[in-house]
Amino acid sequence: MKFSSLLFAVLTAFSIPAAAQVVVVNSPDSLLSVTIQCNEAGEPYYVADYNGKRMVEASPLGLRTNNGDYSQSLKLTGNKGSQISKSYQQDRIKASNISYNANEQVCTFTNNDGLTMDVIFRVSNNDIAFCYALPHENGRSSVTVLDEKTGFAFPQQTTTFLTPQSDAMIGWKRTKPSYEEEYVADAPMTAPSKYGHGYTFPGLFRIGDDGWVLVTETGVDSRYCGSRLGEYENGVFPLAFPMAEENNGNGSVAPAFALPGKTPWRTLTIGETLQPIVETTIPWDVVEPLYTTDNNYQMGKGTWSWILWQDDSINYEDQVKYIDLAKAMGFKYVLIDNWWDENIGYERMEQLIKYAQSQGVDVFLWYSSSGYWNDIVQGPTNKMDNSIIRKREMKWLQSQGVKGIKVDFFGGDKQETMRLYEDILNEANDHDLMVIFHGCTLPRGWERMYPNFVGSEAVLASENMIFDQHHCDVEAFNATLHPFIRNSVACMEYGGSFMNKRLNRGNDGGTHRRTSDIFQLATAVLYQNPVQNFALAPNNLTDTPQICLDFLSDVPTTWDEVRYIDGYPGKYAVIARRSGNEWYVAGINATDKEVKLKLDLPMFAGSEVKCYSDDKAMQPQLKQLKIKANGKTDMVLKPEGGMVLVSSK
Ligand code: CA
């Protein structure tokens, strides 16, 4: 860094006079810059520039609460800068050893009644995180936030990569919203959303040729609701609270917390390329573990009969087949899905769990979350929504040595539901249980906040490919979005890597998978979740090429590092992940033409690697590939095909 830019960064971060009306916060490398001020009406706003280019236009800040209005007639009455520098370890996100360095600026705004609100900004090299903090003031020890003025505005050339929020209480057994809607890629900002309720986090914005911005929130726990982006209006995507109809209309829309207290962090990841979007760790950088654990939870792979064999397979004999499949593949887990309570029964489940354990396979069991907020009848129901019954159930699970639960069908994003997620996680940890959520909200920093949280769906997952050919037809399109959007900010339990071509029990009917086997292997690397339940079936042991089975047996589910290599969301994606000394470089193509890649792979420079690719007939092949000393190599991705390069051991 040049001396002049260093001096500028130090001056702006630490030396603004307390009464200044404009605050500028720069990133440690000075490329990202955030300016915060009020307009003539005393409404606070921020803008963000990267490398001299405007990436975020004037975007509103502020809260309206039952204690006072912190959104207009405000004065910026103080600001205080400091440096944040921390390192931490994580075992279940995209990276394991993480350093976070940011300039923090606390901007204090005072309203006409003399009440104060802090807006805390943290600016690291490619990320902005901000939240609101309210003091214990005027005799008030609690606050209800009626609405936020927070918004996100982008330059006019911006296009969007967003997924809509659904109506509440629609879909299967009235279980929505559940973050299972389709993305629209490269849409104009003015396009209305499908349901008229805006969009769920995260949202990706392409600022024309200038770069990219990924917007989400993190640190949401029992002390706030989950928020989303509202409909685009007056040049702004406003932050929106849950809809009143969520949770069958029960529970408040407006979040409340004790004072002093603060809101979750809203984050913007900003870069000229997609590299910072893929590699960001901001959802975990600004949160801390909420409790500790004595349990050494083991991440790993599993089988689950439900995905291909569906409800009919939840019987003792079929579950034995999937336990044996897990053993044959060297997987740690079997996931036994809905109806086990009735179709197998608690007594025989105890035998089945013992059988699994005798084979070296541990068990995850499915539960419904509800409850009064949907019409789910698949059992077990009404065991996770009430702490008395939940504890009794978890004691039984613990006594049987069950390792985890998959809890499905939550009712929305109200604070009430965030409390339920947290209570399930916290009590599960007391009973040595890991937790996977399905039919659920986006996890917001939860891998770090809750040490037994190991996965969430919150995506149109593999099951939809069984239900409807349309989802097979758009599988590749969706798969090239997730590394840049949904899966960049949180783990994603997709339940994929099919080896069946036909998605039914006999591999002879049902929907038709269009993507290649190598594409399926590549998604095992592209999709990051610390527990991966793969969509294999017992027939795959005899009808699938051995190179594919070996790959799935070997592929890690936890990673030490991620690198963006190439791609464009909706078209193709190439991502590298490292586990220990091994690199995996995975690529997929969603277009109907070959993508000719010119890859720069310094991690493989001068070495020989295993190269998994599609042959002319789209059959899987494994070859050795020598990478030049400069790390450069050419590869071709076939339409709806893929590739994986793996370090040779
Ligand atoms: Ca689902």
Boltz pocket constraint, residues with backbone or C-beta under 6 A from the ligand:
constraints:
  - pocket:
      binder: B
      contacts: [[A, 180], [A, 438], [A, 439], [A, 457], [A, 459], [A, 461], [A, 463]]
      max_distance: 6.0
